[in-house]
């Protein structure tokens, strides 16, 4: 196994390059030490298991994983580019040990960093007037990393004409952003969007994309808080990093910004109207996405969600008092063991499962589309114990692709024998996205008539005969206009 770590794909986005599109790095003239990870991007999270405050702005680096056998082969291998999750706020490429994917999947795996938080997703009127793309800096970083792959991956044994972009959570949302971004056209041929369908929602709750004018208002408020109310772009670029991190939380965008350029319109409208890049799409979610978001506050505070707090938490999630009242009737407490399970079910359906199915229905007749759901409800948890069953929670499938995944600072998990078999199957599916059409007897293309999806479950994955509507209340959310 060979791992090439910390390779710069862009110039350090510091000084005058802060809040500008990434630039290609200067060539180096000495041997690059690729034996250790590079810097991770600045983040101010204090989130218990996910907490990794710190980082450096000179963080635009990537890692390449390739088996020794593959690197010596004359045949070019498929390439998988991994975009990490973390609400576009936290996370790093170093969290994902891609050796299993590279070796067992016989693929070249590239894991990338990109700018996070306000350094990655930020808009301000003074930046709007500089004559270059702005706002979605993190997404532009990813596009430059994909350009690097096109130029260089053949030297590592990879095929630049067989590139899959994959990611989970906000990484999955970024994958779908590349599917709809004109500037990403031609940079990849396949996409795997894991738990990223929230990008297709419209409501201003949870993590829906927001328009440029909203982002610029938030940026103006941040500038005022930072003492740059009248200083413009120069003042913002001169702010100390620790000040940006200390102030950024109330002004964060945990989703892409609809800037009219990199993201030309609401992603849902791009997908509905056919204005997206034609690539093979594998799109799915976990069975119990929302339990992660119920567990997280419980882990941090030590207190489970109460019946009294359930309506308030649900309204915070949805953003509409009227729709919240309807949702409370659809997810009544008396149908669940506890408030956390009710909250989990509502969030799973609203932000992940149902917009994901909507995406598949919008695009299935325009591009090859394959649906899945990770449904191993015995999946091991790297979080602290909770008062309710986690099931197949958000992020729990990652350990099946990246052994030892633990969210940055949690405890690595181990898979049992059946889970290891499921892991092997998932590695095969993910590393051969370009062969999806050749295995349609095993995993047929998605059609609304069949509503078929691959259930990644135990004792083995299977196309399910159970309707998605038997598992998720999409009939309710489909009528709300939320996506």
C-alpha positions in Angstrom: 0.0 0.0 0.0 1.3 3.5 -0.9 -0.1 6.7 0.6 1.1 10.1 -0.6 0.0 12.6 2.1 -0.2 16.4 2.3 0.2 17.2 -1.4 -0.6 20.9 -2.0 -3.1 21.4 -4.8 -3.5 25.2 -4.3 -1.5 28.1 -3.2 -2.1 29.0 0.5 -5.3 31.1 0.6 -3.8 33.6 3.0 -3.2 37.4 3.0 -4.6 38.8 -0.2 -5.8 35.4 -1.3 -8.2 35.0 1.6 -11.8 35.1 0.3 -10.6 34.7 -3.3 -10.8 31.8 -5.7 -8.0 29.3 -5.1 -4.9 29.6 -7.2 -2.6 26.8 -8.4 0.5 26.4 -6.2 4.0 27.3 -7.3 5.9 24.3 -8.4 8.4 23.0 -5.8 12.0 22.3 -6.8 13.0 20.0 -4.0 11.6 16.6 -3.0 8.2 16.9 -1.3 7.8 15.0 2.0 4.6 13.1 1.4 4.8 10.9 4.5 2.6 12.9 6.8 -0.7 14.7 6.7 -0.8 18.3 5.9 -2.6 21.0 7.9 -6.3 20.8 8.3 -8.5 23.8 7.6 -9.3 26.3 10.4 -12.3 25.4 12.6 -13.6 26.6 15.9 -15.8 23.6 16.8 -16.1 22.6 20.4 -18.4 19.7 19.8 -17.2 16.9 22.1 -16.5 13.9 19.9 -16.2 16.1 16.8 -14.2 18.9 18.5 -11.0 19.8 16.8 -10.5 23.6 17.3 -7.5 25.0 15.4 -6.0 24.4 12.0 -4.1 26.6 9.6 -5.3 28.6 6.5 -2.5 26.9 4.5 -4.6 23.8 4.3 -5.4 23.1 0.7 -3.8 19.7 0.4 -4.8 16.2 -0.6 -3.8 12.6 0.0 -3.5 9.9 -2.6 -4.0 6.2 -1.7 -3.0 3.5 -4.1 -2.1 -0.2 -3.7 1.5 -1.1 -4.7 0.1 -3.6 -7.2 -2.1 -1.0 -8.8 0.7 1.5 -9.0 2.7 -1.0 -11.0 -0.1 -2.0 -13.3 -0.2 -0.8 -16.9 -4.0 -0.5 -16.7 -5.3 2.8 -15.4 -7.6 2.4 -12.4 -10.8 4.1 -11.5 -10.4 7.2 -9.2 -12.6 8.1 -6.2 -12.3 11.6 -4.9 -13.6 11.9 -1.3 -15.1 15.1 0.1 -15.4 15.0 3.8 -18.5 16.1 5.8 -18.9 18.2 8.9 -21.5 20.9 8.1 -19.0 22.8 5.9 -17.6 23.9 9.3 -15.5 21.0 10.7 -13.6 17.9 9.5 -10.5 17.0 7.6 -9.1 14.6 5.0 -7.0 13.0 7.7 -10.1 11.5 9.3 -10.6 9.0 6.4 -8.2 6.1 6.2 -8.7 5.2 2.5 -6.4 2.2 2.4 -9.2 -0.4 2.4 -11.0 1.4 -0.4 -7.8 1.6 -2.5 -6.6 -2.0 -1.9 -9.9 -4.0 -1.8 -11.6 -1.7 -4.3 -8.7 -1.6 -6.7 -9.1 2.1 -7.1 -7.0 5.2 -6.6 -8.5 7.2 -3.7 -8.0 11.0 -3.3 -9.1 12.7 0.0 -9.1 16.5 0.0 -9.3 19.4 2.3 -11.2 22.6 1.5 -11.9 25.8 3.2 -14.5 25.6 6.0 -16.7 27.9 8.0 -16.7 31.6 7.0 -13.4 31.2 5.3 -15.0 28.7 2.9 -18.6 30.0 2.5 -18.9 33.8 2.9 -20.3 36.7 1.0 -19.9 40.5 1.5 -20.7 43.4 -0.9 -17.0 44.4 -1.0 -16.0 41.0 -2.3 -18.9 41.0 -4.8 -17.3 44.0 -6.6 -13.8 42.5 -7.2 -14.7 40.9 -10.5 -14.0 37.2 -9.6 -16.3 34.4 -8.4 -16.9 34.6 -4.7 -19.0 33.2 -1.8 -18.5 29.4 -2.4 -14.8 29.3 -1.8 -14.8 25.8 -0.4 -16.6 24.5 -3.4 -14.1 26.3 -5.7 -11.3 24.6 -3.7 -12.9 21.3 -4.5 -13.1 22.2 -8.2 -9.4 23.0 -8.3 -8.6 19.7 -6.5 -10.6 18.0 -9.3 -8.5 19.9 -11.9 -5.4 18.6 -10.1 -6.7 15.0 -10.4 -7.3 15.5 -14.1 -3.7 16.7 -14.6 -1.9 14.4 -12.3 -3.7 11.2 -11.3 -2.4 9.2 -14.2 1.0 9.4 -12.6 -0.4 7.5 -9.7 -2.0 4.9 -11.9 -5.5 6.5 -12.0 -7.7 7.1 -15.0 -8.7 10.8 -15.3 -11.6 9.6 -17.5 -13.1 7.5 -14.8 -13.4 9.7 -11.8 -16.1 9.4 -9.1 -16.8 12.2 -6.7 -18.1 10.9 -3.4 -18.9 12.5 0.0 -21.1 12.1 3.0 -23.3 14.6 4.9 -22.2 18.1 3.8 -19.7 16.2 1.7 -22.6 14.6 0.0 -24.3 18.0 -0.4 -21.1 19.3 -2.0 -21.2 16.3 -4.4 -24.7 17.3 -5.5 -23.4 20.9 -5.8 -20.8 19.7 -8.3 -23.6 17.9 -10.2 -25.5 21.2 -10.6 -22.4 23.6 -11.0 -21.5 24.5 -14.6 -17.9 25.0 -13.5 -17.7 21.3 -12.5 -18.7 20.0 -15.9 -16.2 17.5 -17.3 -14.2 17.1 -14.1 -15.8 13.8 -13.1 -18.0 11.1 -14.6 -19.8 9.6 -11.5 -21.2 10.9 -8.3 -22.0 9.2 -5.0 -24.1 11.5 -2.7 -24.3 10.1 0.8 -26.8 11.8 3.1 -26.5 15.0 1.1 -30.0 15.6 -0.2 -30.7 18.4 2.2 -29.1 20.6 -0.5 -32.4 20.2 -2.4 -34.5 21.7 0.4 -35.7 25.3 0.2 -36.8 26.2 3.7 -34.5 28.4 5.8 -34.2 25.8 8.5 -31.6 23.1 9.2 -29.2 23.4 6.2 -31.0 24.7 3.1 -29.1 26.7 0.5 -29.6 30.5 1.0 -29.6 33.2 -1.7 -26.8 35.7 -2.2 -28.6 38.7 -0.7 -29.2 36.8 2.6 -25.5 35.7 2.6 -24.3 39.3 2.1 -26.5 40.5 4.9 -24.9 38.0 7.2 -21.5 38.9 5.9 -22.2 42.6 6.6 -23.2 41.7 10.1 -20.0 39.7 10.6 -17.9 42.6 9.3 -19.6 44.9 11.7 -18.9 42.6 14.6 -15.3 42.2 13.5 -14.7 46.0 13.4 -14.7 46.1 9.5 -18.0 47.9 9.0 -16.3 50.6 6.9 -13.1 48.8 6.0 -14.3 46.6 3.2 -12.3 43.7 1.7 -8.9 44.9 2.9 -10.0 45.0 6.5 -11.6 41.6 6.3 -8.5 40.0 4.8 -6.3 41.6 7.5 -8.4 40.1 10.4 -6.4 37.8 12.6 -7.5 34.1 12.0 -8.3 33.7 15.7 -10.7 36.6 15.5 -12.5 35.2 12.5 -12.9 31.8 14.3 -14.0 33.4 17.5 -16.7 35.5 15.9 -17.9 33.2 13.0 -20.4 30.9 14.6 -23.6 33.1 14.4 -22.8 33.9 10.8 -22.0 30.4 9.5 -23.5 29.0 6.3 -23.8 25.2 6.7 -24.8 24.9 3.0 -23.7 26.3 -0.3 -24.7 29.9 -1.3 -26.8 30.5 -4.4 -24.4 33.0 -5.9 -25.8 32.9 -9.5 -22.5 31.6 -10.8 -20.9 28.6 -9.2 -24.4 27.7 -7.9 -26.6 29.4 -10.5 -30.0 28.7 -9.0 -31.7 26.6 -6.2 -30.2 23.2 -6.6 -33.6 21.6 -6.6 -34.6 23.8 -9.6 -31.4 22.8 -11.4 -32.2 19.1 -10.9 -35.9 19.5 -11.8 -35.3 21.4 -15.0 -32.5 19.2 -16.2 -29.8 21.9 -15.9 -27.2 19.6 -14.3 -24.1 17.7 -15.3 -24.9 14.2 -16.8 -23.0 11.8 -14.6 -23.9 8.4 -13.1 -25.6 9.2 -9.8 -25.7 7.0 -6.7 -27.8 8.7 -4.1 -29.0 7.6 -0.7 -29.2 7.9 3.0 -29.1 6.0 6.3 -32.2 4.5 7.7 -32.1 6.5 11.0 -30.2 9.7 10.0 -31.9 11.9 12.6 -30.8 9.8 15.6 -27.3 11.3 15.3 -28.7 14.8 15.6 -30.8 13.8 18.6 -27.8 12.0 20.2 -25.4 14.9 19.7 -27.0 17.4 22.0 -27.6 14.6 24.6 -23.9 13.7 24.5 -22.9 17.3 25.0 -25.4 18.3 27.6 -26.0 15.0 29.3 -29.7 15.5 29.1 -32.1 13.7 26.7 -34.8 15.5 24.7 -38.0 15.9 26.8 -41.6 15.8 25.7 -41.9 19.5 26.6 -38.9 20.4 24.4 -39.9 18.3 21.4 -42.2 20.9 19.8 -39.6 23.6 20.2 -36.8 21.5 18.8 -38.9 20.5 15.9 -39.8 24.1 15.1 -36.2 25.1 15.2 -35.5 22.3 12.7 -38.4 23.2 10.3 -38.5 27.0 10.6 -42.2 27.3 10.1 -44.7 27.3 13.1 -47.6 26.2 10.9 -45.7 23.3 9.3 -44.3 22.3 12.7 -47.9 21.8 14.0 -48.6 19.6 11.0 -45.4 17.6 11.6 -46.3 17.1 15.3 -49.4 15.3 14.1 -47.4 13.2 11.7 -44.8 12.3 14.3 -46.8 12.2 17.5 -45.0 11.2 20.7 -47.4 8.4 21.5 -46.2 6.5 18.4 -42.5 6.4 19.6 -40.7 5.1 22.6 -39.3 8.5 23.5 -39.1 12.1 22.2 -35.6 11.5 20.7 -37.0 8.8 18.4 -39.8 11.0 17.2 -37.5 13.8 16.5 -35.1 11.5 14.7 -37.9 10.1 12.5 -39.0 13.6 11.5 -35.5 14.9 10.7 -34.6 11.7 8.8 -37.6 12.1 6.5 -37.5 15.9 6.1 -33.8 16.5 5.4 -32.5 13.2 4.0 -34.7 10.4 2.9 -37.6 12.2 1.3 -35.6 15.0 -0.6 -33.3 12.2 -1.6 -36.1 10.2 -3.2 -37.3 13.5 -4.8 -33.9 14.0 -6.4 -34.0 10.5 -7.8 -37.4 11.1 -9.3 -36.3 14.4 -10.8 -33.3 13.0 -12.6 -33.8 9.2 -13.2 -34.9 9.7 -16.9 -32.0 12.0 -17.7 -29.0 10.3 -16.2 -28.3 6.8 -14.8 -29.5 6.9 -11.2 -29.2 4.3 -8.4 -30.8 4.6 -5.0 -29.7 3.0 -1.7 -30.4 3.1 2.0 -27.9 2.0 4.6 -30.1 0.0 6.9 -27.9 -1.9 9.3 -29.7 -0.9 12.5 -27.1 -2.7 14.6 -24.2 -0.6 13.2 -21.7 0.2 16.0 -21.7 3.7 17.4 -18.6 5.8 18.0 -20.6 8.3 20.1 -21.2 8.2 23.8 -24.1 6.0 25.0 -27.6 7.5 24.6 -30.9 6.9 26.2 -32.4 5.6 23.0 -31.5 3.2 20.2 -29.4 4.9 17.5 -30.0 2.4 14.7 -28.5 3.2 11.3 -27.6 6.7 12.2 -26.0 9.6 10.2 -22.3 8.8 9.6 -22.5 5.3 11.0 -21.9 3.8 7.5 -18.5 5.5 7.2 -16.8 2.8 9.3 -17.8 0.3 6.6 -15.8 2.3 4.0 -13.1 3.8 6.1 -12.1 1.3 8.9 -11.7 2.9 12.3 -13.7 6.0 11.4 -14.5 7.9 14.6 -15.6 11.4 13.7 -12.2 12.9 14.4 -12.0 12.3 18.2 -14.3 9.5 19.2 -13.5 5.8 19.8 -12.9 3.7 16.7 -15.5 1.0 16.1 -15.1 -2.6 15.1 -17.4 -4.6 12.7 -18.6 -8.1 13.4 -18.4 -10.9 10.8 -21.7 -10.0 9.0 -20.9 -6.3 9.0 -17.5 -7.0 7.6 -19.2 -8.8 4.7 -21.5 -5.8 4.2 -18.4 -3.5 4.3 -16.7 -5.5 1.5 -19.8 -5.2 -0.6 -20.1 -1.5 -0.1 -16.4 -1.0 -0.9 -17.0 -2.9 -4.2 -20.1 -0.7 -5.0 -18.4 2.5 -4.2 -15.1 1.8 -6.0 -16.8 0.7 -9.2 -19.5 3.4 -9.7 -18.5 3.4 -13.4 -19.6 -0.2 -13.7 -23.1 0.4 -12.4 -24.7 -0.3 -15.7 -22.9 -3.7 -15.9 -24.4 -4.9 -12.6 -28.0 -3.8 -13.1 -29.2 -7.4 -12.6 -28.0 -7.0 -9.1 -28.7 -3.3 -8.5 -31.2 -2.0 -11.1 -31.5 1.7 -12.1 -34.0 3.7 -10.1 -37.5 4.2 -11.5 -40.4 5.9 -9.7 -42.7 3.1 -10.8 -40.7 0.5 -8.9 -39.3 2.8 -6.3 -36.4 0.4 -6.1 -33.5 1.0 -3.8 -30.6 -1.1 -2.6 -31.0 -1.9 1.1 -27.5 -2.1 2.6 -28.4 -4.4 5.5 -27.7 -7.7 7.2 -27.3 -10.5 6.5 -26.6 -9.2 3.0 -27.5 -6.2 0.8 -30.6 -6.7 -1.3 -33.0 -4.8 -3.5 -36.0 -4.2 -1.2 -39.5 -5.0 -2.1 -40.8 -2.8 0.7 -42.0 0.6 -0.5 -39.9 3.6 0.7 -43.2 5.0 2.0 -43.5 2.1 4.4 -40.3 3.2 6.0 -40.4 7.0 5.6 -43.4 9.4 5.6 -42.5 11.0 2.3 -46.2 11.4 1.3 -46.4 14.1 4.0 -43.2 16.0 3.1 -43.8 15.8 -0.7 -46.9 18.0 -0.2 -45.2 20.7 1.9 -43.2 22.4 -0.8 -40.0 22.0 1.3 -38.1 20.8 -1.7 
